[in-house]
Amino acid sequence: MTTISTGNNFLTLINIFKVEPANQQRLIELLTLATSESVRRVPGFVSASLHRGLDGTKVTMYAQWRSMEDYQNMRANPTASPYLEQALEIAVFEPGMYEVVERFMPAG
């Protein structure tokens, strides 16, 4: 389950993929396969959520890992590579690594 907290010390990845609208659904399918078939099975995986840009030009993956080491172990795992390679043929990848520094809830 996705947990957004300043105290959990998870590595947060917010990865943006820019894509032609005609390829957006295919990109979503490839990222879904990579995550469901491989990535989520790697030790240290906490959660991921996939977001479709309403204008058709972006897909964003929000993922959490227990540590940088766990994330790097996943990157070294060749099982997800074929899906990710296909994804990079149709999309431009803008990765980002973050830590939660603040969280806001509704007032009242």
Buried (B, 14 or more C-beta within 10 A) or exposed (E): EEEEEEEEEBBBBBBBBEBEEEBBEBBBEBBBBBBEEBBBEBEBBBBBEBEEBEEBBBBBBBBBBBEEEBBEBBEEEEEBEBBBEBBEEBBEEEEEEEEBEEEEEEEE
